[in-house]
Amino acid sequence: MSFKTELKEFLMRGSVVDMAVGIVIGAAFGKIVTSFVNDILMPPIALLVGDSKFVELKVVLKEAVMEGSEIITPAITWNYGAFIQSVIDFLIIGVSIFLVIKAMNKMKRKKIEEPVTEAPPVLTKEETLLTEIRDLLKVK
C-alpha cells in the first residue's frame, strides 16, 4: 500500500475528521472567549480596581536601567494582571467544555436507556409444533 493511500485512509477515518473539526471549532471558541474576557469582562473589573487596563497590572521586581532615554536593561516585572486574565479565559473555556460534554453524555445515556422493542422470534416448524402439543397437554 502506498504512502498516499495510507494517508488518505487515515485522514478519512471518522475520528480524525471529527478531531480536526473539534480543533477548528475549539480555536474559534477560544478566540471568542478571549475577546469576551478582554473586551467585556475585564474593563469593569479594571474600573473597580482603579487601573485602566487590568492586563497591565504588575509588580516591578527590578527597575529598568536607563541611560538617558535609552533602556539598557529592561525592567523585571511580575505580570499578575495578564496571568489572572489567562486563568479567567481557561476557567470559562473549561466550564464550557464540561457543560458540552455533560450534555453529550446525557444524550448518549438517554439513547441507550430508550427501550428497544424487539420483534418476537420467528419459530421454526418444530417449535411451532411443540408449542401446539404443549398447549394441548395443558388443556387435558
N, CA and C atoms as a LAMMPS dump frame, in Angstrom:
ITEM: TIMESTEP
0
ITEM: NUMBER OF ATOMS
420
ITEM: BOX BOUNDS ff ff ff
-5.0000000000000000e+02 5.0000000000000000e+02
-5.0000000000000000e+02 5.0000000000000000e+02
-5.0000000000000000e+02 5.0000000000000000e+02
ITEM: ATOMS id mol type element x y z
1 1 1 N 0.856 -1.169 0
2 1 2 C 0 0 0
3 1 3 C 0.907 1.24 0
4 2 1 N 0.59 2.205 -0.829
5 2 2 C 1.436 3.387 -0.95
6 2 3 C 1.195 4.353 0.207
7 3 1 N 2.15 5.237 0.408
8 3 2 C 2.054 6.241 1.474
9 3 3 C 0.825 7.108 1.262
10 4 1 N 0.578 7.498 0.026
11 4 2 C -0.56 8.366 -0.292
12 4 3 C -1.88 7.678 0.061
13 5 1 N -1.993 6.395 -0.265
14 5 2 C -3.218 5.641 0.03
15 5 3 C -3.407 5.502 1.538
16 6 1 N -2.324 5.166 2.252
17 6 2 C -2.414 5.03 3.704
18 6 3 C -2.803 6.349 4.356
19 7 1 N -2.19 7.44 3.887
20 7 2 C -2.504 8.754 4.434
21 7 3 C -3.966 9.102 4.198
22 8 1 N -4.464 8.811 2.992
23 8 2 C -5.856 9.107 2.666
24 8 3 C -6.793 8.307 3.566
25 9 1 N -6.508 7.014 3.772
26 9 2 C -7.337 6.183 4.654
27 9 3 C -7.337 6.73 6.075
28 10 1 N -6.153 7.126 6.549
29 10 2 C -6.034 7.659 7.901
30 10 3 C -6.837 8.941 8.066
31 11 1 N -6.696 9.84 7.115
32 11 2 C -7.365 11.132 7.215
33 11 3 C -8.874 11.038 7.038
34 12 1 N -9.349 10.035 6.333
35 12 2 C -10.781 9.929 6.076
36 12 3 C -11.513 9.127 7.147
37 13 1 N -10.783 8.623 8.132
38 13 2 C -11.457 7.958 9.246
39 13 3 C -12.313 8.969 9.97
40 14 1 N -13.428 8.549 10.461
41 14 2 C -14.347 9.451 11.137
42 14 3 C -13.735 10.158 12.323
43 15 1 N -12.949 9.449 13.123
44 15 2 C -12.401 10.063 14.333
45 15 3 C -11.411 11.175 14.015
46 16 1 N -10.627 11.005 12.964
47 16 2 C -9.651 12.033 12.594
48 16 3 C -10.367 13.28 12.086
49 17 1 N -11.378 13.09 11.269
50 17 2 C -12.144 14.224 10.746
51 17 3 C -12.862 14.93 11.896
52 18 1 N -13.464 14.165 12.805
53 18 2 C -14.138 14.752 13.969
54 18 3 C -13.155 15.548 14.822
55 19 1 N -11.955 14.994 15.002
56 19 2 C -10.948 15.675 15.799
57 19 3 C -10.537 16.993 15.127
58 20 1 N -10.356 16.972 13.813
59 20 2 C -9.976 18.192 13.095
60 20 3 C -11.062 19.26 13.221
61 21 1 N -12.308 18.856 13.077
62 21 2 C -13.421 19.798 13.222
63 21 3 C -13.439 20.355 14.643
64 22 1 N -13.219 19.495 15.629
65 22 2 C -13.189 19.937 17.019
66 22 3 C -12.08 20.941 17.284
67 23 1 N -10.918 20.73 16.688
68 23 2 C -9.796 21.65 16.885
69 23 3 C -10.121 23.016 16.283
70 24 1 N -10.689 23.021 15.075
71 24 2 C -11.034 24.294 14.42
72 24 3 C -12.092 25.033 15.232
73 25 1 N -13.128 24.324 15.649
74 25 2 C -14.187 24.958 16.444
75 25 3 C -13.625 25.418 17.793
76 26 1 N -12.761 24.61 18.402
77 26 2 C -12.15 24.982 19.673
78 26 3 C -11.303 26.238 19.558
79 27 1 N -10.541 26.353 18.477
80 27 2 C -9.721 27.557 18.284
81 27 3 C -10.612 28.787 18.13
82 28 1 N -11.678 28.653 17.355
83 28 2 C -12.597 29.778 17.172
84 28 3 C -13.28 30.123 18.497
85 29 1 N -13.671 29.11 19.254
86 29 2 C -14.316 29.335 20.549
87 29 3 C -13.35 30.013 21.51
88 30 1 N -12.083 29.604 21.466
89 30 2 C -11.065 30.228 22.308
90 30 3 C -10.923 31.712 22.019
91 31 1 N -10.982 32.076 20.749
92 31 2 C -10.896 33.496 20.376
93 31 3 C -12.11 34.262 20.889
94 32 1 N -13.28 33.639 20.814
95 32 2 C -14.492 34.29 21.306
96 32 3 C -14.396 34.513 22.814
97 33 1 N -13.944 33.492 23.544
98 33 2 C -13.825 33.622 24.995
99 33 3 C -12.779 34.674 25.353
100 34 1 N -11.65 34.669 24.654
101 34 2 C -10.614 35.666 24.924
102 34 3 C -11.149 37.072 24.692
103 35 1 N -11.884 37.255 23.604
104 35 2 C -12.477 38.565 23.331
105 35 3 C -13.49 38.933 24.414
106 36 1 N -14.304 37.977 24.832
107 36 2 C -15.28 38.226 25.903
108 36 3 C -14.578 38.688 27.176
109 37 1 N -13.52 37.965 27.55
110 37 2 C -12.806 38.307 28.778
111 37 3 C -12.117 39.665 28.636
112 38 1 N -11.387 39.865 27.521
113 38 2 C -10.632 41.109 27.336
114 38 3 C -11.533 42.329 27.166
115 39 1 N -12.591 42.186 26.379
116 39 2 C -13.373 43.349 25.965
117 39 3 C -14.652 43.582 26.777
118 40 1 N -15.183 42.554 27.405
119 40 2 C -16.447 42.689 28.136
120 40 3 C -16.249 42.54 29.65
121 41 1 N -15.561 41.504 30.064
122 41 2 C -15.461 41.17 31.478
123 41 3 C -14.41 41.993 32.224
124 42 1 N -13.237 42.165 31.643
125 42 2 C -12.135 42.8 32.364
126 42 3 C -12.252 44.327 32.491
127 43 1 N -12.802 45.069 31.521
128 43 2 C -12.895 46.528 31.725
129 43 3 C -13.646 46.946 32.995
130 44 1 N -14.812 46.332 33.318
131 44 2 C -15.439 46.715 34.597
132 44 3 C -14.591 46.331 35.804
133 45 1 N -13.894 45.2 35.728
134 45 2 C -13.021 44.798 36.837
135 45 3 C -11.871 45.788 36.974
136 46 1 N -11.3 46.212 35.842
137 46 2 C -10.231 47.211 35.877
138 46 3 C -10.743 48.525 36.464
139 47 1 N -11.978 48.868 36.147
140 47 2 C -12.581 50.084 36.696
141 47 3 C -12.703 49.991 38.217
142 48 1 N -13.112 48.801 38.704
143 48 2 C -13.226 48.594 40.152
144 48 3 C -11.856 48.65 40.832
145 49 1 N -10.856 48.086 40.171
146 49 2 C -9.512 48.058 40.737
147 49 3 C -8.878 49.452 40.67
148 50 1 N -9.3 50.252 39.686
149 50 2 C -8.779 51.605 39.56
150 50 3 C -7.665 51.732 38.544
151 51 1 N -7.502 50.724 37.701
152 51 2 C -6.492 50.776 36.652
153 51 3 C -7.201 50.747 35.317
154 52 1 N -6.611 51.396 34.312
155 52 2 C -7.296 51.462 33.023
156 52 3 C -7.283 50.127 32.283
157 53 1 N -6.204 49.367 32.407
158 53 2 C -6.133 48.062 31.743
159 53 3 C -5.681 47.016 32.756
160 54 1 N -6.556 46.078 33.021
161 54 2 C -6.279 45.039 34.009
162 54 3 C -5.068 44.214 33.605
163 55 1 N -4.926 43.937 32.312
164 55 2 C -3.849 43.086 31.819
165 55 3 C -2.48 43.707 32.09
166 56 1 N -2.438 45.012 32.295
167 56 2 C -1.161 45.688 32.523
168 56 3 C -0.778 45.784 33.998
169 57 1 N -1.591 45.217 34.887
170 57 2 C -1.238 45.224 36.311
171 57 3 C 0.001 44.37 36.534
172 58 1 N 0.968 44.927 37.289
173 58 2 C 2.216 44.195 37.509
174 58 3 C 2.915 44.725 38.742
175 59 1 N 3.828 43.921 39.241
176 59 2 C 4.702 44.309 40.335
177 59 3 C 6.101 44.393 39.744
178 60 1 N 6.743 45.524 39.916
179 60 2 C 8.102 45.706 39.389
180 60 3 C 9.08 45.132 40.408
181 61 1 N 9.789 44.079 40.007
182 61 2 C 10.77 43.446 40.883
183 61 3 C 12.119 44.159 40.805
184 62 1 N 12.451 44.637 39.617
185 62 2 C 13.698 45.375 39.421
186 62 3 C 13.439 46.436 38.361
187 63 1 N 13.74 47.669 38.686
188 63 2 C 13.522 48.776 37.759
189 63 3 C 14.433 48.625 36.542
190 64 1 N 13.999 49.215 35.453
191 64 2 C 14.801 49.212 34.23
192 64 3 C 16.021 50.101 34.424
193 65 1 N 17.129 49.713 33.803
194 65 2 C 18.336 50.53 33.829
195 65 3 C 18.3 51.403 32.581
196 66 1 N 18.315 52.724 32.808
197 66 2 C 18.183 53.682 31.711
198 66 3 C 19.475 54.48 31.577
199 67 1 N 19.769 54.83 30.374
200 67 2 C 20.87 55.756 30.105
201 67 3 C 20.288 56.84 29.209
202 68 1 N 19.9 57.91 29.819
203 68 2 C 19.178 58.95 29.091
204 68 3 C 17.768 58.457 28.834
205 69 1 N 17.376 58.413 27.566
206 69 2 C 16.062 57.884 27.218
207 69 3 C 16.158 56.465 26.659
208 70 1 N 17.362 55.911 26.659
209 70 2 C 17.592 54.566 26.126
210 70 3 C 17.562 53.54 27.253
211 71 1 N 16.847 52.427 27.016
212 71 2 C 16.758 51.357 28.013
213 71 3 C 17.954 50.433 27.814
214 72 1 N 18.803 50.339 28.839
215 72 2 C 19.962 49.446 28.791
216 72 3 C 19.529 48.037 29.182
217 73 1 N 18.839 47.916 30.313
218 73 2 C 18.307 46.642 30.789
219 73 3 C 16.831 46.854 31.095
220 74 1 N 15.939 46.04 30.469
221 74 2 C 14.508 46.23 30.739
222 74 3 C 14.157 45.851 32.178
223 75 1 N 13.036 46.393 32.628
224 75 2 C 12.561 46.099 33.985
225 75 3 C 12.149 44.633 34.08
226 76 1 N 12.317 44.092 35.272
227 76 2 C 11.853 42.727 35.553
228 76 3 C 10.551 42.879 36.327
229 77 1 N 9.473 42.333 35.753
230 77 2 C 8.153 42.526 36.353
231 77 3 C 7.435 41.206 36.542
232 78 1 N 6.515 41.248 37.461
233 78 2 C 5.604 40.13 37.708
234 78 3 C 4.266 40.575 37.146
235 79 1 N 3.855 40.051 36.01
236 79 2 C 2.651 40.49 35.298
237 79 3 C 1.432 39.7 35.77
238 80 1 N 0.976 40.016 36.977
239 80 2 C -0.128 39.244 37.541
240 80 3 C -1.464 39.556 36.868
241 81 1 N -1.627 40.722 36.28
242 81 2 C -2.872 41.054 35.573
243 81 3 C -3.088 40.149 34.37
244 82 1 N -2.024 39.951 33.574
245 82 2 C -2.117 39.063 32.406
246 82 3 C -2.371 37.623 32.843
247 83 1 N -1.742 37.21 33.958
248 83 2 C -1.931 35.861 34.465
249 83 3 C -3.379 35.634 34.904
250 84 1 N -3.921 36.581 35.649
251 84 2 C -5.304 36.447 36.117
252 84 3 C -6.258 36.396 34.931
253 85 1 N -5.993 37.212 33.922
254 85 2 C -6.84 37.215 32.73
255 85 3 C -6.771 35.866 32.011
256 86 1 N -5.578 35.266 31.921
257 86 2 C -5.434 33.949 31.297
258 86 3 C -6.151 32.869 32.103
259 87 1 N -6.101 32.965 33.427
260 87 2 C -6.801 32 34.283
261 87 3 C -8.309 32.103 34.064
262 88 1 N -8.824 33.327 33.947
263 88 2 C -10.259 33.504 33.701
264 88 3 C -10.636 32.916 32.343
265 89 1 N -9.804 33.146 31.312
266 89 2 C -10.033 32.528 29.999
267 89 3 C -10.142 31.012 30.139
268 90 1 N -9.158 30.425 30.832
269 90 2 C -9.11 28.975 30.996
270 90 3 C -10.345 28.456 31.72
271 91 1 N -10.747 29.129 32.778
272 91 2 C -11.91 28.68 33.55
273 91 3 C -13.188 28.73 32.713
274 92 1 N -13.369 29.792 31.935
275 92 2 C -14.57 29.89 31.1
276 92 3 C -14.576 28.785 30.045
277 93 1 N -13.434 28.561 29.393
278 93 2 C -13.353 27.506 28.374
279 93 3 C -13.556 26.139 29.02
280 94 1 N -12.928 25.909 30.176
281 94 2 C -13.069 24.627 30.872
282 94 3 C -14.505 24.328 31.269
283 95 1 N -15.192 25.309 31.822
284 95 2 C -16.591 25.119 32.229
285 95 3 C -17.464 24.886 30.997
286 96 1 N -17.203 25.625 29.924
287 96 2 C -17.988 25.452 28.695
288 96 3 C -17.819 24.054 28.124
289 97 1 N -16.581 23.578 28.058
290 97 2 C -16.325 22.229 27.539
291 97 3 C -16.976 21.188 28.442
292 98 1 N -16.883 21.384 29.759
293 98 2 C -17.528 20.464 30.698
294 98 3 C -19.025 20.376 30.432
295 99 1 N -19.673 21.534 30.244
296 99 2 C -21.118 21.542 30.009
297 99 3 C -21.486 20.857 28.693
298 100 1 N -20.68 21.072 27.649
299 100 2 C -20.945 20.419 26.359
300 100 3 C -20.797 18.908 26.492
301 101 1 N -19.726 18.456 27.131
302 101 2 C -19.509 17.007 27.294
303 101 3 C -20.597 16.403 28.169
304 102 1 N -20.995 17.125 29.215
305 102 2 C -22.069 16.627 30.084
306 102 3 C -23.362 16.463 29.295
307 103 1 N -23.688 17.43 28.428
308 103 2 C -24.895 17.327 27.601
309 103 3 C -24.794 16.166 26.623
310 104 1 N -23.615 15.982 26.032
311 104 2 C -23.435 14.869 25.086
312 104 3 C -23.588 13.528 25.802
313 105 1 N -22.995 13.401 26.982
314 105 2 C -23.123 12.154 27.742
315 105 3 C -24.569 11.889 28.136
316 106 1 N -25.302 12.941 28.47
317 106 2 C -26.716 12.786 28.826
318 106 3 C -27.51 12.276 27.629
319 107 1 N -27.221 12.818 26.442
320 107 2 C -27.919 12.354 25.234
321 107 3 C -27.567 10.906 24.923
322 108 1 N -26.287 10.53 25.131
323 108 2 C -25.884 9.144 24.894
324 108 3 C -26.613 8.208 25.852
325 109 1 N -26.671 8.596 27.147
326 109 2 C -27.364 7.761 28.133
327 109 3 C -28.835 7.637 27.796
328 110 1 N -29.449 8.725 27.354
329 110 2 C -30.868 8.709 27.007
330 110 3 C -31.103 7.769 25.834
331 111 1 N -30.195 7.8 24.871
332 111 2 C -30.321 6.931 23.702
333 111 3 C -30.18 5.466 24.113
334 112 1 N -29.262 5.18 25.036
335 112 2 C -29.045 3.804 25.491
336 112 3 C -30.23 3.33 26.319
337 113 1 N -30.795 4.218 27.142
338 113 2 C -31.877 3.836 28.05
339 113 3 C -33.216 3.661 27.351
340 114 1 N -33.371 4.168 26.135
341 114 2 C -34.643 4.012 25.429
342 114 3 C -34.928 2.535 25.222
343 115 1 N -36.135 2.109 25.54
344 115 2 C -36.441 0.686 25.393
345 115 3 C -36.423 0.281 23.917
346 116 1 N -35.758 -0.795 23.692
347 116 2 C -35.676 -1.319 22.336
348 116 3 C -36.75 -2.393 22.206
349 117 1 N -37.689 -2.166 21.311
350 117 2 C -38.749 -3.159 21.105
351 117 3 C -38.233 -4.173 20.091
352 118 1 N -38.107 -5.379 20.587
353 118 2 C -37.627 -6.456 19.727
354 118 3 C -38.821 -7.221 19.18
355 119 1 N -38.709 -7.599 17.943
356 119 2 C -39.751 -8.408 17.323
357 119 3 C -39.691 -9.808 17.946
358 120 1 N -40.857 -10.426 18.148
359 120 2 C -40.824 -11.777 18.705
360 120 3 C -40.065 -12.709 17.755
361 121 1 N -39.335 -13.632 18.331
362 121 2 C -38.549 -14.528 17.478
363 121 3 C -39.453 -15.382 16.587
364 122 1 N -38.99 -15.602 15.385
365 122 2 C -39.739 -16.432 14.441
366 122 3 C -39.481 -17.895 14.808
367 123 1 N -40.572 -18.631 15.033
368 123 2 C -40.457 -20.029 15.446
369 123 3 C -40.293 -20.938 14.233
370 124 1 N -39.478 -21.957 14.41
371 124 2 C -39.335 -22.956 13.345
372 124 3 C -40.567 -23.857 13.359
373 125 1 N -40.687 -24.721 12.361
374 125 2 C -41.825 -25.63 12.282
375 125 3 C -41.869 -26.545 13.5
376 126 1 N -40.691 -27.023 13.909
377 126 2 C -40.637 -27.921 15.067
378 126 3 C -41.091 -27.2 16.333
379 127 1 N -40.627 -25.951 16.512
380 127 2 C -41.006 -25.193 17.689
381 127 3 C -42.504 -24.895 17.706
382 128 1 N -43.055 -24.599 16.544
383 128 2 C -44.489 -24.342 16.455
384 128 3 C -45.268 -25.601 16.829
385 129 1 N -44.83 -26.731 16.304
386 129 2 C -45.497 -27.999 16.592
387 129 3 C -45.381 -28.346 18.08
388 130 1 N -44.217 -28.171 18.668
389 130 2 C -44.042 -28.447 20.098
390 130 3 C -44.891 -27.517 20.955
391 131 1 N -45.026 -26.253 20.549
392 131 2 C -45.857 -25.305 21.284
393 131 3 C -47.318 -25.749 21.253
394 132 1 N -47.776 -26.204 20.099
395 132 2 C -49.16 -26.675 19.985
396 132 3 C -49.382 -27.908 20.859
397 133 1 N -48.4 -28.817 20.863
398 133 2 C -48.518 -30.028 21.691
399 133 3 C -48.563 -29.631 23.166
400 134 1 N -47.703 -28.695 23.572
401 134 2 C -47.686 -28.244 24.969
402 134 3 C -49.026 -27.637 25.363
403 135 1 N -49.579 -26.823 24.485
404 135 2 C -50.862 -26.165 24.783
405 135 3 C -51.994 -27.204 24.89
406 136 1 N -51.966 -28.238 24.026
407 136 2 C -52.969 -29.292 24.076
408 136 3 C -52.861 -30.102 25.375
409 137 1 N -51.62 -30.359 25.791
410 137 2 C -51.423 -31.1 27.027
411 137 3 C -51.902 -30.306 28.257
412 138 1 N -51.747 -28.974 28.216
413 138 2 C -52.2 -28.135 29.311
414 138 3 C -53.714 -28.197 29.467
415 139 1 N -54.414 -28.284 28.322
416 139 2 C -55.872 -28.298 28.337
417 139 3 C -56.352 -29.594 28.981
418 140 1 N -55.684 -30.709 28.735
419 140 2 C -56.132 -32.021 29.245
420 140 3 C -55.761 -32.207 30.626
